[in-house]
Amino acid sequence: MGSTLVSENCQLSAISYQLSVISYQLSVISYQLSAISYQLSVISYQLSAISYQLSVISYQLSVISYQLSAISYQLSVISYQLSAISYQLFQLSVISYISYQLSVISMRFSEIHPVIYHTRVWQLRLARRFRDARSGVRFASEQAGETLPLTVKNHQSLLRRKLGSLDMRFQENKVTNLEIARQPIDGLLVKPGETFSFWQRVGETTSKKGYLEGLQLSRGEIKTGIGGGLCQLANLLLWMAFHSPLEIAERHHHSFDPFPDDRRALPFGSGASVFYNYIDLRFFNPTEHTFQFRVRLTDEHLKGSILSSVELPTTYHVVERGHRFVRKNDKNYRQNEIWREVIDRRTGNVIETELLVKNFAEVKYELNFPAGEC
């Protein structure tokens, strides 16, 4: 009986031990399941964060897409506007071409009848006044009695030259015309941003102002007219401007070479043609400094200077290249190029070289030597 009880107790102990082992294993499994559950919750949180970030990115992409759509629309609007501008420019080019053709026709008719010529001149002068009134250009107008301290360029030209067989009376008249025309230019200040205009200063040349009959070069011919000879003053001013920072805003040149050289001091084709008021000579001052023109006459020379308020960092050297006479279609022509070297005043080095003028003009006088073939 006693042995039976002992045996049963042993079995109960064994079962109890096994149950405790099973309980421990179940607690371990429960712990592992808890850990897995925690990891799953962490993963779920991370997935939620990723989902949120993706939604933010999606929103940002939609915003960018909207902005790109807006930009695309704006570009299409700009494209349309450019197309409209292009069409307007085309219309302007057509109008300009028609205007040019009408000008050519008008000029040809003006050669036939003087009334048409004078009407055309009146039209061009009126158009120039209208353009100047609307342009907003600030023209130099102040004359100073005192001379600015620093010289930029001096130049002089002979007042009287033998021009073929023409009457020297026109040379004397030219001297009178130059004396009248130089006065509103002498002492003129060209301030920063201002434009010098030859005709804005000189005005129309009339006999009431004292101008006399002088030589004029017009439409390929040598003619006479009141105030003739002022091209010499324009030539002087242009040559001095070539040696300064002033920009040539407008310049016209003669289309032919009228006379053989007689003590020529400047390269051929370096001058300017002027005819009131639509064939003008204009310089623009792009610098921060003020420039001044001084012009006077002596017994033999027209003398001029450009002066400045400060010493400039550069000097200028103007040279002629490729000068020659050529023959083409049974006519003689004279050609050359005029170049300018910009020189650093401190080092003496050439820092820029630029082409100023390229000439090809018909020669109106007989050559005493054969011209080369063009």
Protein Blocks (a to p, Z undefined) as FASTA:
>chain_A
ZZmmmmmmmmmmmmmmmmmmmmmmmmmmmmmmmmmmmmmmmmmmmmmmmmmmmmmmmmmm
mmmmmmmmmmmmmmmmmmmmmmmmmmmmmmmmmmmmmmmmmmmmmmmmmmmpmklmmmmm
mmmmmmmmmmmmmnopacdfbdcfbdcfbdfbdcdddfbdcehjacfklmmmmmmmmmmm
mmmmgopacdehiacdfklmnopadfknopacddddeehiacddehihklmmmmmmmmmm
mmpcbdcfbdcddfbdfbdcehiabdehiaccdddfkbccddddfbfbdcdddddddfkb
ccdddddfbdcfbdcddddehiacddeehiacdddddddddddfklopafbdcdfbdcdd
ddfbdcfbdcddZZ
